[in-house]
């Protein structure tokens, strides 16, 4: 964990034997929170929470008990200064590692046994307390849903003793309206904002009208204003100080955009940055920090200062880079082309990034077309993005063309696109990868006789299915591909309620995987 002060370099503030990382829901995220000059973080080795001043040289002090094994983890927490405690999602694996108990709990800032505030559902995320310390919002969902399928947003009211008494379901409780909720945040005025895909199928920003328990849009667009809740701690938007402005990010057709929303007028002023992909943002009064990258720049954190009207960026500076030395190899970096291609389903299109081979020291033969390596991302609800990836440049600098496919089922293009894979995993993704490869062959970009495919996790499953059921690819590599297809999560994707005829056909040929 590092801290960056004005005109200073990043400095690690926790001792080297500690690492801020949590194992909640396997993927973790949201492993720390900072308030004033104090940080609370989850330590990877023992999964306990620790408190530490942010001054360099300070030492962490444990907040949660030592249970003898790293069986209790914490994520997505926030400070509750009114009751001098830390409120967090808690995952307890002491009774069951397969189905651990997940709750929202609080821990006194002087340390002690966690106390459960919210329980009863299978999963929780994003406990957020308002500035008046009277209300807490959170997200919850139940098995077999994933948070991007169906979830609920709740608000609870604190009693004088810090217990949650009255509780209100803000969104997600209507059985006739399936929606996915994310990122609840309280505005400086005490209004609750959040993200939902309730109307258009795209994750947009909405606001809760408390007195009537209604939900109204704050800003809508056929674009995604958040990412799937794979990780805790996503922050796609933030309030600029105590003003009525929100700095926000969204993705539309493969590219990220950055803007400032005036909540009074409902208008957005777009800001220019050198990043084509944007992630997390935190804000001050007239400045903010943003995580971003591009096809030629590694993942970095930048500080952006706004003008007095909060409509234009007047300064932009990189304060941290994941690979500062990478820029010296920029002449070797292939720049991707965002392509839209027809799928096997009439009228449907899918998307990909195509990287042509590039090496300034070598030139291909005039009459030779390059081989192609197709990459299938994991998830399967993940998304490939326009980010500098040296594992891609490895191939393009050696004469290969590279294709990064966002097959049907990927996020970034709305619920309808994401749900193309329901009941069709191993079919739609395979068809899209083959269709895109053929699209490049027909355009004269690659050699039809040298098409290969690879993928990790869910992408490994797509790779194996492509090799088993299609003759498009000559070779492939599955890296830790999904194989336990009868697990509850996999069956949900294959069938939902029952196996479709296409899926039954697919299951008959499992013997082809070896």
C-alpha positions as CSV (number, residue, x, y, z in Angstrom):
1,X,0.0,0.0,0.0
2,X,1.5,3.3,-1.1
3,X,0.8,7.0,-0.2
4,X,1.6,9.9,-2.5
5,X,1.9,13.3,-1.0
6,X,2.1,16.6,-3.0
7,X,5.3,16.8,-5.1
8,X,6.5,13.5,-3.7
9,X,7.1,10.0,-4.9
10,X,4.9,7.0,-4.0
11,X,6.0,5.5,-0.7
12,X,4.9,2.1,0.8
13,X,3.4,2.8,4.2
14,X,2.9,-0.7,5.6
15,X,5.7,-2.9,6.7
16,X,7.1,-5.4,4.1
17,X,5.7,-8.4,5.9
18,X,2.2,-7.1,5.4
19,X,0.1,-7.0,2.2
20,X,-3.2,-5.3,1.7
21,X,-5.3,-8.0,0.0
22,X,-8.6,-9.8,0.9
23,X,-10.0,-13.1,-0.2
24,X,-13.7,-12.3,0.2
25,X,-15.6,-14.0,-2.6
26,X,-12.2,-15.2,-3.9
27,X,-11.5,-12.2,-6.1
28,X,-11.3,-9.7,-3.2
29,X,-10.9,-6.0,-3.8
30,X,-11.8,-3.2,-1.4
31,X,-9.1,-4.3,0.9
32,X,-8.6,-0.9,2.6
33,X,-10.2,2.4,3.5
34,X,-8.7,5.7,4.6
35,X,-10.2,8.5,6.8
36,X,-8.2,11.5,7.8
37,X,-4.8,10.1,8.7
38,X,-5.8,6.5,9.5
39,X,-6.0,3.5,7.2
40,X,-7.7,0.2,7.9
41,X,-6.7,-2.7,5.7
42,X,-7.0,-6.5,5.3
43,X,-3.7,-8.3,5.6
44,X,-3.3,-11.1,3.1
45,X,-1.5,-13.7,5.2
46,X,-4.0,-13.9,8.2
47,X,-6.9,-12.0,6.6
48,X,-7.3,-9.9,9.8
49,X,-8.1,-6.2,9.7
50,X,-5.4,-3.8,10.9
51,X,-5.4,-0.1,11.7
52,X,-2.5,2.2,11.1
53,X,-1.7,5.9,10.9
54,X,-0.6,7.0,7.4
55,X,2.6,8.5,8.6
56,X,5.6,6.7,7.2
57,X,7.2,4.5,9.8
58,X,4.0,3.8,11.7
59,X,3.1,0.2,12.6
60,X,-0.2,-1.6,12.1
61,X,-2.3,-2.7,15.0
62,X,-4.8,-5.6,14.7
63,X,-8.5,-4.8,15.0
64,X,-10.1,-8.3,14.5
65,X,-9.4,-11.5,16.5
66,X,-6.9,-14.1,15.5
67,X,-9.0,-17.2,14.8
68,X,-6.0,-19.4,14.3
69,X,-6.4,-19.6,10.5
70,X,-7.2,-17.1,7.7
71,X,-10.9,-18.2,7.7
72,X,-12.6,-14.9,8.3
73,X,-12.1,-12.2,5.6
74,X,-13.3,-8.6,5.2
75,X,-13.8,-6.3,2.1
76,X,-15.4,-3.1,0.9
77,X,-15.4,-1.5,4.3
78,X,-16.0,2.2,5.4
79,X,-15.4,4.2,8.6
80,X,-18.3,5.0,10.8
81,X,-16.9,7.9,12.9
82,X,-20.1,8.5,14.8
83,X,-20.0,5.1,16.5
84,X,-16.1,4.9,16.2
85,X,-16.2,1.7,14.2
86,X,-15.4,0.1,10.9
87,X,-18.3,-1.3,8.8
88,X,-17.4,-4.0,6.3
89,X,-18.6,-7.1,4.4
90,X,-17.4,-10.2,6.4
91,X,-17.0,-13.7,5.0
92,X,-16.8,-16.4,7.6
93,X,-15.5,-19.8,6.3
94,X,-15.0,-21.4,9.7
95,X,-18.1,-23.5,9.4
96,X,-18.2,-24.1,5.6
97,X,-15.6,-23.3,3.0
98,X,-18.0,-24.2,0.2
99,X,-20.9,-22.0,1.4
100,X,-19.4,-19.4,3.8
101,X,-21.6,-17.1,5.8
102,X,-21.5,-13.5,4.4
103,X,-22.8,-10.6,6.4
104,X,-22.2,-6.9,7.0
105,X,-20.5,-6.4,10.3
106,X,-18.9,-3.7,12.4
107,X,-15.7,-3.7,14.4
108,X,-14.8,-1.1,17.1
109,X,-11.8,1.0,16.1
110,X,-10.2,0.0,19.3
111,X,-10.5,-3.7,18.3
112,X,-12.6,-6.6,19.3
113,X,-15.0,-9.2,18.0
114,X,-17.0,-8.3,14.9
115,X,-20.7,-7.6,15.4
116,X,-23.2,-8.5,12.7
117,X,-25.4,-5.6,11.4
118,X,-27.0,-7.2,8.4
119,X,-27.5,-10.9,7.6
120,X,-29.9,-13.3,6.0
121,X,-29.0,-13.2,2.3
122,X,-26.2,-15.0,0.5
123,X,-24.0,-12.1,-0.5
124,X,-23.4,-8.5,0.4
125,X,-21.4,-5.5,-1.0
126,X,-20.9,-1.8,-0.7
127,X,-22.0,-0.7,2.8
128,X,-22.1,3.1,2.6
129,X,-23.0,5.5,5.5
130,X,-24.4,8.9,4.9
131,X,-22.7,12.1,6.1
132,X,-25.2,12.5,9.0
133,X,-24.4,9.0,10.2
134,X,-28.1,8.1,10.3
135,X,-28.5,5.8,7.3
136,X,-26.6,3.0,5.7
137,X,-27.1,1.7,2.1
138,X,-25.9,-1.7,0.8
139,X,-26.2,-4.2,-2.0
140,X,-27.3,-7.8,-1.5
141,X,-28.2,-10.8,-3.7
142,X,-29.0,-14.4,-3.4
143,X,-27.8,-17.6,-5.0
144,X,-27.8,-18.6,-7.9
145,X,-27.8,-15.0,-9.1
146,X,-24.6,-13.2,-9.7
147,X,-24.7,-9.4,-8.8
148,X,-24.9,-8.5,-12.5
149,X,-27.9,-10.7,-12.9
150,X,-30.2,-9.6,-10.1
151,X,-29.6,-7.8,-6.9
152,X,-31.2,-5.4,-4.4
153,X,-30.4,-2.0,-2.9
154,X,-31.4,-1.5,0.7
155,X,-31.2,1.4,3.2
156,X,-31.2,0.9,6.9
157,X,-31.7,3.5,9.7
158,X,-29.4,3.6,12.8
159,X,-30.8,3.7,16.3
160,X,-29.1,5.7,19.0
161,X,-27.1,2.6,19.9
162,X,-25.9,1.9,16.4
163,X,-28.3,-0.9,15.5
164,X,-30.1,-1.0,12.2
165,X,-33.8,-0.7,12.9
166,X,-36.1,0.4,10.0
167,X,-35.0,-1.0,6.6
168,X,-36.3,0.0,3.2
169,X,-35.7,-1.8,-0.1
170,X,-34.8,1.0,-2.5
171,X,-34.5,-1.0,-5.7
172,X,-34.5,-4.6,-6.9
173,X,-37.4,-5.8,-4.8
174,X,-40.0,-5.7,-7.5
175,X,-40.4,-9.3,-8.9
176,X,-41.6,-7.8,-12.2
177,X,-38.5,-5.8,-12.7
178,X,-35.2,-7.6,-12.9
179,X,-32.2,-5.2,-12.3
180,X,-28.6,-5.2,-11.2
181,X,-27.6,-2.6,-8.7
182,X,-24.1,-1.2,-8.0
183,X,-22.1,1.5,-6.3
184,X,-24.5,3.2,-3.8
185,X,-23.1,6.6,-2.7
186,X,-24.4,9.4,-0.6
187,X,-24.1,12.9,-2.0
188,X,-23.0,15.9,0.1
189,X,-26.7,16.8,0.4
190,X,-27.5,13.4,1.8
191,X,-29.1,12.0,-1.4
192,X,-28.5,8.4,-2.4
193,X,-27.1,7.8,-5.8
194,X,-26.5,4.4,-7.3
195,X,-26.2,2.6,-10.6
196,X,-28.8,0.3,-12.1
197,X,-29.7,-1.3,-15.5
198,X,-33.4,-1.2,-14.8
199,X,-34.8,0.5,-17.9
200,X,-32.5,0.4,-20.9
201,X,-30.4,-2.6,-19.9
202,X,-27.4,-0.4,-19.5
203,X,-25.9,0.5,-16.1
204,X,-26.8,4.1,-15.6
205,X,-26.8,6.5,-12.7
206,X,-30.0,6.9,-10.7
207,X,-31.1,8.7,-7.5
208,X,-33.4,7.7,-4.7
209,X,-36.2,10.1,-3.6
210,X,-36.5,9.1,0.0
211,X,-39.8,10.7,1.0
212,X,-41.7,8.8,-1.7
213,X,-39.4,5.8,-2.0
214,X,-39.1,6.4,-5.7
215,X,-36.1,6.0,-8.1
216,X,-35.4,8.6,-10.7
217,X,-32.6,8.8,-13.4
218,X,-29.8,11.2,-12.8
219,X,-28.2,10.6,-16.2
220,X,-29.0,8.0,-18.8
221,X,-27.2,6.8,-21.9
222,X,-26.8,3.6,-23.9
223,X,-23.5,3.1,-22.2
224,X,-22.1,1.3,-19.1
225,X,-21.4,3.5,-16.1
226,X,-19.9,0.7,-14.0
227,X,-18.3,-2.8,-14.4
228,X,-19.5,-6.1,-13.1
229,X,-19.1,-6.7,-9.3
230,X,-16.3,-9.1,-9.7
231,X,-14.3,-7.1,-7.2
232,X,-15.2,-5.0,-4.2
233,X,-14.3,-1.3,-4.3
234,X,-15.4,-0.3,-7.8
235,X,-15.6,3.5,-8.0
236,X,-16.9,4.6,-11.4
237,X,-18.1,8.0,-10.2
238,X,-17.5,10.4,-7.3
239,X,-18.8,13.7,-5.9
240,X,-16.6,16.8,-6.4
241,X,-16.3,18.1,-2.9
242,X,-19.6,19.6,-1.6
243,X,-20.7,20.8,-5.0
244,X,-23.6,19.4,-7.0
245,X,-21.2,17.9,-9.6
246,X,-20.2,14.3,-10.2
247,X,-17.1,13.1,-12.0
248,X,-18.1,10.0,-13.9
249,X,-16.7,7.4,-16.3
250,X,-18.6,5.2,-18.8
251,X,-17.9,2.8,-21.6
252,X,-19.5,2.9,-25.0
253,X,-18.6,0.7,-27.9
254,X,-15.2,-0.4,-26.6
255,X,-14.0,3.0,-25.4
256,X,-14.1,4.8,-22.0
257,X,-15.3,8.4,-21.6
258,X,-14.8,10.8,-18.7
259,X,-17.1,13.7,-17.8
260,X,-18.6,16.0,-15.2
261,X,-22.3,15.7,-14.5
262,X,-24.1,18.9,-13.3
263,X,-26.8,17.4,-11.1
264,X,-28.8,20.6,-11.3
265,X,-29.0,20.8,-15.1
266,X,-28.5,17.1,-15.9
267,X,-25.8,17.9,-18.5
268,X,-22.4,16.3,-18.8
269,X,-19.2,18.0,-19.9
270,X,-16.8,15.6,-21.4
271,X,-13.1,15.8,-20.5
272,X,-10.2,14.9,-22.7
273,X,-7.5,12.6,-21.4
274,X,-4.8,10.4,-23.1
275,X,-6.5,7.3,-21.7
276,X,-8.8,5.1,-23.8
277,X,-9.7,3.0,-20.8
278,X,-10.8,4.4,-17.4
279,X,-11.6,2.6,-14.2
280,X,-11.7,4.0,-10.7
281,X,-12.0,7.6,-9.6
282,X,-11.8,9.5,-6.3
283,X,-12.4,13.2,-6.0
284,X,-11.6,16.4,-4.0
285,X,-13.1,19.8,-4.4
286,X,-11.8,20.8,-7.9
287,X,-9.6,17.8,-8.7
288,X,-9.7,14.0,-8.9
289,X,-7.6,11.0,-9.3
290,X,-8.4,8.5,-12.1
291,X,-7.1,5.1,-13.0
292,X,-6.6,4.7,-16.7
293,X,-4.6,3.2,-19.6
294,X,-4.4,3.1,-23.4
295,X,-3.1,0.8,-26.1
296,X,0.3,2.4,-25.7
297,X,0.3,3.4,-22.1
298,X,0.3,1.0,-19.1
299,X,-2.3,1.2,-16.3
300,X,-1.6,4.4,-14.4
301,X,-3.1,6.8,-11.9
302,X,-3.4,10.5,-12.9
303,X,-4.3,13.6,-11.1
304,X,-6.7,15.9,-13.0
305,X,-7.5,19.5,-11.9
306,X,-10.6,21.3,-13.1
307,X,-11.4,24.9,-13.9
308,X,-13.6,26.9,-11.6
309,X,-16.7,25.9,-13.5
310,X,-15.8,22.2,-13.3
311,X,-16.3,21.8,-17.1
312,X,-12.7,21.6,-18.3
313,X,-9.4,20.0,-17.2
314,X,-6.7,22.5,-16.7
315,X,-3.9,20.1,-15.6
316,X,-3.2,16.4,-16.0
317,X,-0.3,14.5,-14.4
318,X,0.7,10.9,-13.9
319,X,1.4,10.2,-10.3
320,X,1.9,6.5,-10.6
321,X,2.5,4.0,-13.4
322,X,2.4,0.2,-13.3
323,X,5.2,0.0,-15.9
324,X,7.0,3.3,-16.3
325,X,9.8,1.6,-18.4
326,X,7.3,0.3,-21.0
327,X,7.1,3.6,-22.9
328,X,10.6,3.2,-24.3
329,X,9.3,0.2,-26.4
330,X,6.4,2.2,-27.8
331,X,7.7,1.9,-31.5
332,X,7.1,-1.9,-31.1
333,X,3.5,-1.5,-29.8
334,X,0.8,-2.5,-32.2
335,X,-2.3,-0.3,-32.0
336,X,-5.6,-2.1,-32.0
337,X,-8.5,-1.5,-34.4
338,X,-11.9,-1.8,-32.8
339,X,-14.0,-3.9,-35.1
340,X,-17.6,-4.7,-35.4
341,X,-18.4,-8.0,-37.2
342,X,-21.6,-10.0,-38.1
343,X,-22.3,-13.1,-36.1
344,X,-24.0,-16.3,-37.1
345,X,-27.3,-14.9,-35.7
346,X,-29.0,-12.8,-38.3
347,X,-28.9,-9.1,-37.5
348,X,-26.6,-9.5,-34.6
349,X,-23.1,-8.0,-34.4
350,X,-20.3,-8.6,-31.9
351,X,-17.0,-6.7,-31.2
352,X,-13.3,-7.2,-31.0
353,X,-9.9,-5.6,-31.0
354,X,-7.7,-6.5,-33.9
355,X,-3.9,-6.0,-33.5
356,X,-1.9,-6.2,-36.7
357,X,1.7,-7.5,-36.5
358,X,4.3,-4.7,-36.0
359,X,8.0,-4.7,-35.5
360,X,10.1,-1.8,-36.9
361,X,13.1,-4.1,-37.3
362,X,11.4,-6.7,-39.5
363,X,9.0,-6.7,-42.5
364,X,6.8,-9.6,-43.6
365,X,7.0,-11.1,-47.1
366,X,5.0,-9.0,-49.7
367,X,2.7,-11.9,-50.6
368,X,2.3,-13.4,-47.2
369,X,-0.6,-12.9,-44.8
370,X,0.2,-13.2,-41.0
371,X,-1.0,-16.0,-38.8
372,X,-3.7,-15.1,-36.3
373,X,-4.0,-15.8,-32.6
374,X,-7.6,-15.4,-31.2
375,X,-7.9,-14.7,-27.5
376,X,-11.1,-15.6,-25.6
377,X,-11.4,-13.7,-22.3
378,X,-12.5,-15.4,-19.0
379,X,-15.6,-14.8,-17.0
380,X,-17.4,-15.5,-19.2
381,X,-18.9,-12.0,-18.3
382,X,-15.5,-10.3,-18.4
383,X,-14.5,-7.8,-21.1
384,X,-11.4,-7.3,-23.1
385,X,-10.3,-3.6,-23.2
386,X,-8.0,-1.3,-25.0
387,X,-5.1,-1.5,-22.5
388,X,-1.4,-2.0,-23.1
389,X,-0.9,-5.7,-22.7
390,X,2.7,-6.9,-23.2
391,X,1.5,-10.5,-23.6
392,X,-0.4,-9.3,-26.7
393,X,2.6,-7.3,-28.0
394,X,4.8,-10.3,-27.6
395,X,2.9,-11.9,-30.4
396,X,2.5,-8.9,-32.7
397,X,6.2,-8.0,-32.4
398,X,7.0,-11.5,-33.7
399,X,4.8,-11.4,-36.8
400,X,1.5,-12.6,-35.5
401,X,-1.8,-10.8,-35.8
402,X,-3.8,-10.9,-32.6
403,X,-7.6,-10.8,-32.0
404,X,-9.1,-10.0,-28.6
405,X,-12.8,-10.9,-28.9
406,X,-15.7,-9.5,-26.8
407,X,-18.0,-12.4,-27.7
408,X,-21.7,-12.4,-26.9
409,X,-21.9,-12.7,-23.1
410,X,-19.2,-10.0,-22.5
411,X,-19.9,-6.9,-20.4
412,X,-19.6,-3.4,-21.7
413,X,-22.4,-3.6,-24.2
414,X,-25.6,-3.8,-22.0
415,X,-27.6,-6.6,-20.4
416,X,-29.0,-7.9,-23.8
417,X,-25.5,-8.5,-25.1
418,X,-24.4,-10.0,-21.8
419,X,-27.3,-12.4,-21.7
420,X,-26.7,-13.8,-25.2
421,X,-24.7,-16.5,-23.5
422,X,-27.5,-17.7,-21.1
423,X,-28.2,-21.3,-22.0
424,X,-25.7,-21.0,-24.9
425,X,-22.3,-21.1,-23.3
426,X,-20.0,-23.0,-25.6
427,X,-22.2,-22.1,-28.5
428,X,-22.5,-18.3,-28.9
429,X,-19.0,-17.6,-27.7
430,X,-17.6,-20.2,-30.1
431,X,-19.6,-19.0,-33.0
432,X,-18.5,-15.4,-32.4
433,X,-14.8,-16.3,-32.2
434,X,-15.1,-18.3,-35.4
435,X,-17.1,-15.6,-37.1
436,X,-14.6,-12.9,-36.3
437,X,-11.7,-15.0,-37.5
438,X,-13.5,-15.6,-40.8
439,X,-14.3,-11.9,-41.0
440,X,-10.6,-11.2,-40.9
441,X,-9.8,-13.9,-43.5
442,X,-12.4,-12.5,-45.9
443,X,-11.1,-9.0,-45.5
444,X,-7.6,-10.3,-46.5
445,X,-6.0,-9.4,-43.1
446,X,-4.8,-12.9,-42.0
447,X,-3.9,-16.3,-43.3
448,X,-6.8,-18.8,-43.3
449,X,-4.5,-21.7,-42.9
450,X,-2.8,-20.4,-39.8
451,X,-5.6,-19.5,-37.3
452,X,-5.1,-20.4,-33.7
453,X,-7.0,-19.8,-30.5
454,X,-6.3,-19.5,-26.8
455,X,-8.0,-18.6,-23.5
456,X,-7.9,-18.7,-19.8
457,X,-10.5,-20.0,-17.3
458,X,-13.9,-19.6,-19.1
459,X,-11.9,-18.6,-22.2
460,X,-10.2,-22.0,-22.0
461,X,-13.6,-23.6,-22.1
462,X,-14.4,-21.6,-25.3
463,X,-11.0,-22.6,-26.7
464,X,-11.7,-26.3,-26.2
465,X,-15.2,-26.1,-27.6
466,X,-13.9,-24.3,-30.7
467,X,-11.4,-27.0,-31.3
468,X,-13.8,-29.8,-30.7
469,X,-16.8,-28.6,-32.7
470,X,-15.4,-26.3,-35.4
471,X,-12.7,-26.6,-38.1
472,X,-11.8,-22.9,-38.0
473,X,-8.6,-23.2,-36.0
474,X,-5.5,-25.3,-36.6
475,X,-4.3,-25.3,-33.0
476,X,-5.2,-23.9,-29.6
477,X,-4.1,-23.6,-26.0
478,X,-6.4,-23.8,-23.0
479,X,-4.9,-22.2,-19.9
480,X,-6.6,-23.5,-16.7
481,X,-9.8,-23.8,-18.6
482,X,-13.2,-24.5,-16.9
483,X,-13.9,-28.2,-16.8
484,X,-16.2,-28.8,-13.8
485,X,-19.3,-28.0,-16.0
486,X,-21.8,-29.5,-13.6
487,X,-20.9,-27.0,-10.8
488,X,-23.9,-24.8,-9.8
489,X,-22.6,-21.7,-11.4
490,X,-21.7,-23.4,-14.7
491,X,-25.1,-25.1,-14.9
492,X,-26.8,-21.7,-14.4
493,X,-25.0,-20.4,-17.4
494,X,-25.6,-23.5,-19.5
495,X,-29.2,-23.9,-18.8
496,X,-30.9,-21.5,-16.3
497,X,-33.9,-23.7,-15.7
498,X,-33.4,-26.5,-18.2
499,X,-30.9,-27.5,-20.8
500,X,-31.7,-26.0,-24.2
501,X,-31.7,-28.4,-27.2
502,X,-28.4,-26.9,-28.4
503,X,-26.8,-27.4,-25.0
504,X,-28.0,-31.0,-24.8
505,X,-26.4,-31.6,-28.1
506,X,-23.2,-30.0,-26.8
507,X,-23.1,-32.2,-23.7
508,X,-23.3,-35.3,-25.8
509,X,-19.8,-34.6,-27.1
510,X,-18.0,-34.2,-23.9
511,X,-15.8,-37.2,-24.8
512,X,-14.1,-35.0,-27.4
513,X,-12.3,-33.1,-24.6
514,X,-9.2,-34.8,-23.5
